[in-house]
């Protein structure tokens, strides 16, 4: 081969590799165009999209209980090769600190998703002594749903941060927003099922379970999320901050719907397993519910807190700790705000100004704030050390326990659907 021809071929190869989607990004043969699942990227996020290949391969290896193979891909990467020859890794994000999501702050630990996934892979911590089946479910669900959702949320929030700093463009806020969809959806090349390994695929499955899918099988949550993704990109192009925040909030709402459905489904399966005396399936489904609920726990727990009275054994309507702790017993009290100057004896709330005349001092002083009360019940139900209560109806329980969070996000009964 002569020098001119060699030089021309090398030049063509360099130019092709520099263009977004020209070669599919790596040696997988995946054809990456400028869009996935109806979202048109504003920037090149090919490398980020290819991380979904790692998720798919880990799912296969985990199902075969090849823990060394799982760990190699999780820690070292396989598909998302960067320009310097190194690989973007799932562990790299899951173990990172300072990311723009709620998980690390909620669990009080940097890299909280890595703590969960690595324990499942290694069979340590909460997974010490658990079966390969339990570890497999926690590993698969933890990575596909926990780690990838955390990636997506981080990038959506990063986009907002960049926009707040005035960096609205395709190299800044729009690029981060694009990454969010890449991590949520993955590449949709027809010859590879990489888009079947992310949270988007989970949403479609749960919609099928709850009758909330469209005629083509697409989850209503995915339709809403795609619409919000496109709206957010348009908002950035128009430098519309409120529109961008609204889009992020809509996506988060639909994430809560998806993983509420998942939590309800596996809680229901646990009830059936106990009725059948099937401890192996009970353990498996408990591990799945455990991983799925962890995706939304940090985003719903605070809305399941209650103000409870230990004397009357009732839940107060107070929705904040401040009002719950503001009750005081007063005798022959005359309020300066009372136009009639009438005396009052009973329980008074200094925040809401509610008066409970005739309530005893004992009851008045028995209000207490229980943070994350219903969420803690869900966590206990899915705790791997919990062998279950055969008399319980876990589906009914978890729906009741999640209702205050659904109310907060404006999630309706139709949004959740009916388990088929």
KOLVO-553492 format. One line per field, with one value per residue (C-alpha): residue number from 1; residue in three letters; chain; x, y negated, z negated. Coordinates in steps of 0.001 Angstrom, whole numbers, plus 524288, in hexadecimal, padded with zeros to 5 digits. Layout:
N
pos = (NUM/...);
code = (Ala/...);
unit = (A/...);
c1 = (X/...);
c2 = (Y/...);
c3 = (Z/...);
END
This chain:
420
pos = (1/2/3/4/5/6/7/8/9/10/11/12/13/14/15/16/17/18/19/20/21/22/23/24/25/26/27/28/29/30/31/32/33/34/35/36/37/38/39/40/41/42/43/44/45/46/47/48/49/50/51/52/53/54/55/56/57/58/59/60/61/62/63/64/65/66/67/68/69/70/71/72/73/74/75/76/77/78/79/80/81/82/83/84/85/86/87/88/89/90/91/92/93/94/95/96/97/98/99/100/101/102/103/104/105/106/107/108/109/110/111/112/113/114/115/116/117/118/119/120/121/122/123/124/125/126/127/128/129/130/131/132/133/134/135/136/137/138/139/140/141/142/143/144/145/146/147/148/149/150/151/152/153/154/155/156/157/158/159/160/161/162/163/164/165/166/167/168/169/170/171/172/173/174/175/176/177/178/179/180/181/182/183/184/185/186/187/188/189/190/191/192/193/194/195/196/197/198/199/200/201/202/203/204/205/206/207/208/209/210/211/212/213/214/215/216/217/218/219/220/221/222/223/224/225/226/227/228/229/230/231/232/233/234/235/236/237/238/239/240/241/242/243/244/245/246/247/248/249/250/251/252/253/254/255/256/257/258/259/260/261/262/263/264/265/266/267/268/269/270/271/272/273/274/275/276/277/278/279/280/281/282/283/284/285/286/287/288/289/290/291/292/293/294/295/296/297/298/299/300/301/302/303/304/305/306/307/308/309/310/311/312/313/314/315/316/317/318/319/320/321/322/323/324/325/326/327/328/329/330/331/332/333/334/335/336/337/338/339/340/341/342/343/344/345/346/347/348/349/350/351/352/353/354/355/356/357/358/359/360/361/362/363/364/365/366/367/368/369/370/371/372/373/374/375/376/377/378/379/380/381/382/383/384/385/386/387/388/389/390/391/392/393/394/395/396/397/398/399/400/401/402/403/404/405/406/407/408/409/410/411/412/413/414/415/416/417/418/419/420);
code = (Unk/Unk/Unk/Unk/Unk/Unk/Unk/Unk/Unk/Unk/Unk/Unk/Unk/Unk/Unk/Unk/Unk/Unk/Unk/Unk/Unk/Unk/Unk/Unk/Unk/Unk/Unk/Unk/Unk/Unk/Unk/Unk/Unk/Unk/Unk/Unk/Unk/Unk/Unk/Unk/Unk/Unk/Unk/Unk/Unk/Unk/Unk/Unk/Unk/Unk/Unk/Unk/Unk/Unk/Unk/Unk/Unk/Unk/Unk/Unk/Unk/Unk/Unk/Unk/Unk/Unk/Unk/Unk/Unk/Unk/Unk/Unk/Unk/Unk/Unk/Unk/Unk/Unk/Unk/Unk/Unk/Unk/Unk/Unk/Unk/Unk/Unk/Unk/Unk/Unk/Unk/Unk/Unk/Unk/Unk/Unk/Unk/Unk/Unk/Unk/Unk/Unk/Unk/Unk/Unk/Unk/Unk/Unk/Unk/Unk/Unk/Unk/Unk/Unk/Unk/Unk/Unk/Unk/Unk/Unk/Unk/Unk/Unk/Unk/Unk/Unk/Unk/Unk/Unk/Unk/Unk/Unk/Unk/Unk/Unk/Unk/Unk/Unk/Unk/Unk/Unk/Unk/Unk/Unk/Unk/Unk/Unk/Unk/Unk/Unk/Unk/Unk/Unk/Unk/Unk/Unk/Unk/Unk/Unk/Unk/Unk/Unk/Unk/Unk/Unk/Unk/Unk/Unk/Unk/Unk/Unk/Unk/Unk/Unk/Unk/Unk/Unk/Unk/Unk/Unk/Unk/Unk/Unk/Unk/Unk/Unk/Unk/Unk/Unk/Unk/Unk/Unk/Unk/Unk/Unk/Unk/Unk/Unk/Unk/Unk/Unk/Unk/Unk/Unk/Unk/Unk/Unk/Unk/Unk/Unk/Unk/Unk/Unk/Unk/Unk/Unk/Unk/Unk/Unk/Unk/Unk/Unk/Unk/Unk/Unk/Unk/Unk/Unk/Unk/Unk/Unk/Unk/Unk/Unk/Unk/Unk/Unk/Unk/Unk/Unk/Unk/Unk/Unk/Unk/Unk/Unk/Unk/Unk/Unk/Unk/Unk/Unk/Unk/Unk/Unk/Unk/Unk/Unk/Unk/Unk/Unk/Unk/Unk/Unk/Unk/Unk/Unk/Unk/Unk/Unk/Unk/Unk/Unk/Unk/Unk/Unk/Unk/Unk/Unk/Unk/Unk/Unk/Unk/Unk/Unk/Unk/Unk/Unk/Unk/Unk/Unk/Unk/Unk/Unk/Unk/Unk/Unk/Unk/Unk/Unk/Unk/Unk/Unk/Unk/Unk/Unk/Unk/Unk/Unk/Unk/Unk/Unk/Unk/Unk/Unk/Unk/Unk/Unk/Unk/Unk/Unk/Unk/Unk/Unk/Unk/Unk/Unk/Unk/Unk/Unk/Unk/Unk/Unk/Unk/Unk/Unk/Unk/Unk/Unk/Unk/Unk/Unk/Unk/Unk/Unk/Unk/Unk/Unk/Unk/Unk/Unk/Unk/Unk/Unk/Unk/Unk/Unk/Unk/Unk/Unk/Unk/Unk/Unk/Unk/Unk/Unk/Unk/Unk/Unk/Unk/Unk/Unk/Unk/Unk/Unk/Unk/Unk/Unk/Unk/Unk/Unk/Unk/Unk/Unk/Unk/Unk/Unk/Unk/Unk/Unk/Unk/Unk/Unk/Unk/Unk/Unk/Unk/Unk/Unk/Unk/Unk/Unk/Unk/Unk/Unk/Unk/Unk/Unk/Unk/Unk/Unk/Unk/Unk/Unk/Unk/Unk/Unk/Unk/Unk/Unk);
unit = (A/A/A/A/A/A/A/A/A/A/A/A/A/A/A/A/A/A/A/A/A/A/A/A/A/A/A/A/A/A/A/A/A/A/A/A/A/A/A/A/A/A/A/A/A/A/A/A/A/A/A/A/A/A/A/A/A/A/A/A/A/A/A/A/A/A/A/A/A/A/A/A/A/A/A/A/A/A/A/A/A/A/A/A/A/A/A/A/A/A/A/A/A/A/A/A/A/A/A/A/A/A/A/A/A/A/A/A/A/A/A/A/A/A/A/A/A/A/A/A/A/A/A/A/A/A/A/A/A/A/A/A/A/A/A/A/A/A/A/A/A/A/A/A/A/A/A/A/A/A/A/A/A/A/A/A/A/A/A/A/A/A/A/A/A/A/A/A/A/A/A/A/A/A/A/A/A/A/A/A/A/A/A/A/A/A/A/A/A/A/A/A/A/A/A/A/A/A/A/A/A/A/A/A/A/A/A/A/A/A/A/A/A/A/A/A/A/A/A/A/A/A/A/A/A/A/A/A/A/A/A/A/A/A/A/A/A/A/A/A/A/A/A/A/A/A/A/A/A/A/A/A/A/A/A/A/A/A/A/A/A/A/A/A/A/A/A/A/A/A/A/A/A/A/A/A/A/A/A/A/A/A/A/A/A/A/A/A/A/A/A/A/A/A/A/A/A/A/A/A/A/A/A/A/A/A/A/A/A/A/A/A/A/A/A/A/A/A/A/A/A/A/A/A/A/A/A/A/A/A/A/A/A/A/A/A/A/A/A/A/A/A/A/A/A/A/A/A/A/A/A/A/A/A/A/A/A/A/A/A/A/A/A/A/A/A/A/A/A/A/A/A/A/A/A/A/A/A/A/A/A/A/A/A/A/A/A/A/A/A/A/A/A/A/A/A/A/A/A/A/A/A/A/A/A/A/A/A/A/A/A/A/A/A/A/A/A/A/A/A);
c1 = (80000/8060A/80831/7FDAB/7F344/7F741/7F6D9/7E971/7E3EA/7E949/7E398/7D638/7D6AC/7DA23/7CF4D/7C543/7C8B6/7C7BF/7B9CB/7AE98/7A8A5/7B122/7B676/7AD26/7B6D8/7BEA0/7C0A8/7B304/7AD94/7A2C9/79D6E/79BD2/79444/7904E/78484/77F49/77124/76BDC/775A0/77EAB/78BD0/79175/79F4C/7A7B3/7A557/7A931/7B2A0/7A843/79E3D/7A76D/7A833/79B34/7A2E1/7A9BD/79C95/797BA/7A3DA/7A392/7956B/79951/7A504/79DA1/792DD/79D60/7A2FE/7B012/7B3C8/7C1C8/7BCD8/7B2E1/7BD19/7C6AE/7BCE2/7B742/7C495/7CC63/7C24F/7C09D/7B921/7B9F6/7C7DE/7CC06/7D520/7E0DB/7DEE5/7D94F/7CB81/7C008/7BBB3/7AF49/7B6E4/7BD55/7B07C/7AA36/7B5F3/7B7BD/7B510/7AE8A/7A4E7/79836/78EB4/788A1/78DD0/79ACC/79548/789CC/79204/79CC4/7A78F/7AEE8/7AD57/7A136/79D16/7AA78/7A942/79CAE/7A11B/7AEA8/7A8ED/79FB2/7AAB9/7B3D4/7A998/7AD06/7A5A0/796FC/799AE/7A2C3/79DC7/79341/79126/796AE/788BA/786EF/7941C/790FD/78431/78A47/795CD/78D8E/7830C/78CDA/794DF/78A49/78124/78862/79559/78FE2/784B5/78E60/796C7/78AFA/78641/79405/79521/787C3/78B49/798C1/7920A/78A3B/7969E/79D82/791BA/7915A/79F76/79B7B/7A131/79549/79BD6/79D9E/7AB28/7A62F/7983F/792C6/79DE4/79B19/78C95/78FED/797E6/78C10/7844E/78FF1/79079/781C1/77F0F/78B7D/78E3C/782BC/78A5E/781C4/78CBB/78F52/7862E/78DD4/78194/77BF4/7856B/78241/777B1/76FB7/76E19/76A1C/75FA8/759E3/759A5/752F7/748FE/745B9/743E1/73ADB/73322/73962/73F73/73AF3/73612/743F4/748D3/74FB2/74E07/74630/75199/75B0E/75226/751AC/7604D/763A5/75A8A/76120/76EB4/76B3F/764D3/770F1/779CB/770FD/770FE/77FD1/7801E/77700/77E39/771B0/77593/767EB/764FD/77181/76E7F/76085/7659A/76EF2/76411/75B20/765B1/767EB/7594C/75900/764D8/75D55/751C4/75A18/760F8/754B2/74EA3/75A8C/75A39/74BB2/74D38/757C7/75119/74543/74DB3/75334/74560/742BB/74F99/74C84/73F0E/74570/7502B/75A5E/765D1/76F0A/765F4/762E1/77164/77308/76762/76B3B/778A5/7724B/7691E/7747F/77C3E/770A3/76C03/779C1/778BA/76E44/77046/77882/76E0D/761DA/765D3/7640C/75620/7529E/7558F/74A3B/745EC/740DC/73A0D/73E2A/73221/72735/72EDE/72B07/73296/7317A/72F9D/73BF1/74536/75166/759C2/75878/749B3/749CC/75282/74B24/73FFC/73E93/7347F/72E69/72520/71C23/723C5/71EE9/724D7/7278E/7229E/71551/70BE9/702B4/70D32/7085B/7105B/71543/71950/71ECA/72941/72E8E/737EE/740B2/74412/736DD/72F2A/725D7/71E4B/71998/710EF/70EEF/71ABB/721C3/72F74/73430/72F44/733A4/74199/741E0/743FA/750B9/7571A/75B44/7641A/76333/7596F/752BB/75F24/765D9/75ADD/75D75/76C03/7693D/76033/76ABE/775BA/77C36/77C58/76D7E/76767/75A07/74C73/74353/7377E/73B87/736A0/74317/73D51/732B7/73CA5/74670/73BF0/73771/74551/748A3/73C07/7412D/74CBA/743B5/73B72/74779/74B6A/73D85/73D72/72FC7/72A42/7295E/737DA/73B53/7311D/72C15/73524/7314D);
c2 = (80000/7F2DD/7E7C6/7DEE1/7E95C/7ECD0/7DE97/7DCAD/7E88E/7E439/7D6AA/7DC52/7E510/7D988/7D107/7DBCB/7DE7F/7D00F/7CEF0/7D211/7DF3D/7E1D0/7EED8/7F1E3/7ED81/7FA0E/807EE/80C7C/8095C/8014A/7F716/7EA6A/7DFC7/7D2CB/7D758/7E1FC/7E538/7D87C/7CF65/7C7DA/7C563/7B7B6/7BCC5/7C8D5/7D253/7DEC0/7E2E9/7E137/7E8D4/7F452/7F611/7FD1B/80822/80A3F/80B2A/81555/81DC8/81D01/82176/82D7A/830A7/82E4A/8377C/841CB/83EA5/83B06/83184/82FA4/82C10/822BD/81C39/81AA2/81346/80B95/806DD/80613/80359/809DB/801FA/7F375/7F09E/7E274/7DAE3/7DD8C/7EC3A/7EDA4/7F253/7EBD6/7F53B/7F7CA/7F86A/7EB63/7E446/7ECBE/7EA9C/7DC1B/7D16E/7C451/7C89A/7C16B/7CB43/7CDCB/7DB67/7D8AE/7CE39/7D6D5/7E2C9/7DAB9/7E079/7DCB1/7E6D7/7EC91/7F3DF/7FA13/7FE7D/80581/80B66/80F7D/81653/81DDA/82196/825B2/82BDB/82319/819F0/81BC5/8266F/82EB6/83C98/839A1/8426B/83FB8/83D1F/83260/82C60/82D1A/825BE/81B45/819C0/8190C/81040/8080B/80517/8042D/7FC29/7F666/7F29E/7EEA8/7E6C5/7E002/7DCF2/7D74E/7CF06/7C9FF/7C561/7BED4/7B761/7B45A/7AE62/7A57C/7A194/79E2C/7967C/78F01/78B33/78616/79185/79563/79AC2/7A846/7A973/7A69A/7A7B3/7AE4F/7B82D/7BBF9/7BD2E/7C5FC/7CEA1/7D025/7D643/7DE91/7E49D/7E622/7EBAA/7F0A5/7F2BA/7F782/7FDE3/8089A/812AC/8113A/8114C/80760/7FF44/80B11/809ED/7FCAF/7F681/7F3CD/80274/80461/7F9F5/80138/80E04/8081B/8014E/80E91/813CC/808A7/805F1/7F89A/7FB29/7F564/7FE0A/7FFA5/8043A/7F78D/7F3AC/7E767/7E380/7E4A7/7DC88/7D208/7D2DF/7D186/7C5D2/7BFA2/7C26B/7BB9B/7B065/7AED9/7AE2C/7A3FC/79C5D/79BE7/79777/78C6A/789F9/78CC7/790C6/7937B/79BF7/7A3A6/7A5BD/7A9AC/7B3CA/7B96D/7BA2F/7C14C/7CB5C/7CD91/7CF53/7D9F7/7E0A8/7E132/7E743/7F1C2/7F631/7F52B/7FEC5/8077F/80708/80A1D/8156A/81C56/819D6/820BD/82C16/82D86/82F37/839E2/8409C/84123/846BD/85143/853E9/8510A/84B44/84B20/842B8/83A66/8376C/83494/82B73/824CE/821D5/81C2B/813C2/80FAF/80AC4/8046B/7FCF0/7F7E6/7F08F/7E791/7E881/7DC2D/7D4CF/7D95B/7DC37/7CE8B/7CE23/7DA47/7D3E2/7D2D0/7CB58/7D5AA/7D48B/7DF21/7DD57/7DD0F/7E5A5/7DD3F/7D6D5/7C81B/7C031/7B881/7B9FF/7B3F2/7B67D/7A84D/7A8D3/7B66C/7B1D6/7A50E/7AA46/7A4AF/7A626/79962/79696/78AC6/784A0/77869/775DF/767F2/76C31/77038/764E7/769BB/76B32/778A9/78198/78E47/79ABC/7A5B1/7A8BF/79DCE/79E66/79285/79503/7982C/79101/79C89/79DCE/7AAB9/7A6B5/7B108/7B933/7BE17/7B9BA/7C7BD/7C90A/7BB64/7BE56/7CB89/7C6E6/7CB81/7CA68/7D742/7D46E/7DDA2/7E5D7/7ED1C/7EDE0/7F4A9/7FEB2/80150/802B1/80C4B/8143A/8155F/817AA/82468/828F2/827E1/83553/82F64/82F5A/83939/831A8/824F5/81F55/818CE/812B8/80BDE/807EF/801ED/7FA82/7F48E/7F16F/7EAED/7E32A/7D6E0/7D675/7D85B/7CD2C/7C48E/7C742/7C653/7D4B5/7DA2C/7E7DC/7E847/7E4E8/7F0C7/7F9A6/806E6/8127C/81C36);
c3 = (80000/803F9/7FA7A/80040/7FF38/7F173/7ED69/7F38F/7ECB2/7DF96/7E1A5/7E4D4/7D8E0/7D02D/7D5B2/7D460/7C643/7C324/7C80B/7BEDC/7C1FC/7CE00/7C96E/7BE74/7B437/7B23D/7B71D/7B346/7C0B2/7BA80/7C3BB/7BC21/7C2FA/7BD27/7B589/7ACA7/7A9CD/7AF4B/7A8CF/7B1E0/7AB8D/7ABE0/7A9A9/7AB43/7A00B/7A738/79C91/7921D/799F6/79B5C/78CA8/78E18/79473/78784/780B8/78A6A/78924/77A5C/77A65/7824E/779C9/76D31/771A6/77394/76611/76C3D/76194/76642/773C6/76E0D/76599/770E4/7793E/76DDD/76955/7760E/78092/78DBE/797D8/79493/798EE/79788/7A071/797B5/7988F/78AE5/7886A/78200/7775B/76FE4/76344/76648/76528/75AC6/751DE/754B7/74ADD/74CAA/7570B/7599B/75426/746E1/74407/73D6F/73487/730EA/72DC5/7278A/72FE7/73C2C/746C6/74072/74CBF/74DB5/73F92/74322/7500F/74B95/73FB6/748AB/751F1/746F7/73E41/732D3/729C5/72B2B/73538/72CE4/72D04/73722/742ED/75073/754E1/74AD1/74E22/75CA8/75B1D/752A4/75BF0/7684F/762B2/75B47/7676C/771E8/7698A/75E03/76409/77143/76B67/76276/76E78/7756D/769F9/767AC/775B6/775EA/769A6/76F2B/77AFA/77212/76AE4/7778E/77C2C/76F60/771FB/77F5F/786FC/78EFD/79B2A/7A144/79B5B/78DA9/78867/7948C/79491/78678/789A2/7952F/78C2B/7836B/78E97/792CA/78544/7840B/79193/7980B/7A691/7AEAE/7B9A7/7BF6F/7BF24/7B095/7A507/79D3B/79B6C/79463/78917/78357/77AFF/7874B/7894B/77B2B/77CC5/78869/780DA/77511/77DAC/78347/77582/77170/77DCA/77FD4/78D1F/799F8/7A4FC/7AA24/79CD4/7995D/78B2F/78890/77FE5/78B54/793F6/78974/786E7/79559/79671/78AAB/7901A/79CCC/7956A/78CFB/798D8/79F0F/79250/79254/7A079/79C6B/78F84/78821/77A58/7753F/780F3/77E7C/77010/7732E/77CD7/772C4/768AD/77237/774F3/76671/76457/76EA3/768BC/75BF1/7631C/769A2/75D5D/7552A/75EAD/75D9D/74EC0/74E54/757CE/7503C/7434A/74908/74DA0/73FEE/73A87/74470/74186/73311/735E0/73E36/73454/73EC9/73742/742FB/74B36/73F4C/73D94/74C17/74CDC/74035/745FD/75224/74A1E/74191/74D4F/75412/74824/745DC/752D2/74D39/73E8E/73DEE/74597/73E6E/73059/72AE4/72FF3/72825/71B07/71176/70579/6FC21/6EF18/6E58D/6DCE9/6E703/6F063/6FBD2/706CC/706DE/71341/7102A/71BA4/715C7/709FE/705E4/704CF/6FEC9/6F3CA/6F18F/6E935/6DB89/6D0ED/6CC5C/6C115/6C0B4/6CBC1/6D28C/6DFC4/6E3E6/6F151/6EBF6/6EEAD/6E428/6D9D2/6D61B/6CD87/6D33D/6CC5B/6D48C/6DE81/6E709/6F28F/6F361/701B5/707B0/6FD03/6FC3D/6EF6F/6E9BE/6DE97/6D44E/6D859/6CC45/6C8FC/6CA05/6D7E8/6DBAF/6D7C0/6DE90/6EC89/6F289/6FFDD/7061A/711A2/71D5B/715C3/720DB/728E9/71D95/71DBB/72C1A/72999/71E99/72762/731D2/72805/72BE4/71DC8/71CF9/71F0C/72106/71B1E/72161/71C67/7230C/72FCF/73436/74076/738A8/72E63/737AE/73F15/73232/72E1A/73B1E/73C51/7356C/73ED3/74A75/7456E/744A3/752BC/757D9/75B90/75D5D/75C2B/76B03/76C07/763C1/769D5/765AB/76463/76EDD);
END
